[in-house]
Amino acid sequence: MFKSMGLVELNSVARGILAADEMVKEANVELVSARSVCPGRYLIMVSGDTGAVKRAVDKGCISADEFIVDHFVLPNIHPDVF
């Protein structure tokens, strides 16, 4: 089964924690990683079905508001990537 991966990058750790919480509550996705990568930067990575990942990333972007740096969804990733 092919899964998708979504990533949201923020420039606020506190808003990143909030966005990660809302992303996993929005859709049936698995939280792969949610952590600070350097002072003031926060990355959230989720995986799951393509539709669920897109909904979660959209919700993360809404939660991030002006703190969003970038986001993307990679659909149908080969299972060996995970």
C-alpha positions as CSV (number, residue, x, y, z in Angstrom):
1,M,0.0,0.0,0.0
2,F,1.3,3.4,-1.0
3,K,1.2,6.2,1.6
4,S,1.7,9.9,1.4
5,M,3.9,12.3,3.4
6,G,3.3,15.9,4.4
7,L,5.6,18.4,5.9
8,V,4.9,21.9,7.5
9,E,7.8,24.2,8.5
10,L,7.2,27.1,10.9
11,N,9.3,29.8,12.4
12,S,7.8,29.5,15.9
13,V,8.2,26.5,18.1
14,A,5.1,27.3,20.2
15,R,2.9,27.6,17.1
16,G,4.5,24.5,15.7
17,I,3.4,22.4,18.7
18,L,-0.1,23.8,18.4
19,A,-0.2,23.1,14.6
20,A,1.0,19.5,15.1
21,D,-1.7,18.9,17.7
22,E,-4.4,20.2,15.4
23,M,-3.0,18.3,12.4
24,V,-3.3,14.9,14.0
25,K,-6.8,15.8,15.3
26,E,-8.0,16.9,11.9
27,A,-7.4,13.7,9.9
28,N,-6.3,10.1,10.4
29,V,-2.6,10.6,10.0
30,E,0.5,9.3,11.8
31,L,2.8,11.8,13.3
32,V,6.2,10.8,12.0
33,S,8.2,13.7,13.5
34,A,7.5,17.0,15.2
35,R,10.5,18.8,16.5
36,S,12.6,21.9,16.6
37,V,15.4,21.7,14.0
38,C,17.2,24.9,15.0
39,P,16.4,27.9,17.3
40,G,13.0,29.2,16.2
41,R,12.3,26.6,13.4
42,Y,9.8,23.7,13.8
43,L,9.1,20.9,11.4
44,I,6.1,18.7,11.4
45,M,6.0,15.5,9.3
46,V,2.9,13.3,9.0
47,S,2.0,10.2,6.9
48,G,-1.1,8.4,5.8
49,D,-3.6,8.3,3.0
50,T,-3.2,11.2,0.5
51,G,-6.6,12.8,1.3
52,A,-5.9,12.7,5.0
53,V,-2.4,14.1,4.7
54,K,-3.7,16.9,2.5
55,R,-6.4,17.8,5.1
56,A,-3.8,17.7,7.9
57,V,-1.3,19.9,6.1
58,D,-4.1,22.4,5.2
59,K,-5.1,22.5,8.8
60,G,-1.5,23.0,9.9
61,C,-1.1,25.9,7.5
62,I,-4.3,27.5,8.9
63,S,-3.0,27.0,12.5
64,A,0.5,28.3,11.6
65,D,-1.0,31.6,10.3
66,E,1.8,34.1,9.8
67,F,4.4,31.7,11.2
68,I,4.3,29.4,8.2
69,V,7.6,29.1,6.2
70,D,6.7,26.3,3.8
71,H,4.6,23.2,3.3
72,F,4.3,20.3,0.9
73,V,2.6,16.9,0.3
74,L,4.3,14.0,-1.4
75,P,1.6,11.6,-2.6
76,N,2.0,7.9,-3.2
77,I,5.5,7.4,-1.8
78,H,6.9,3.9,-2.2
79,P,6.8,1.9,1.1
80,D,10.6,1.5,1.2
81,V,10.9,5.2,1.8
82,F,9.3,4.8,5.2
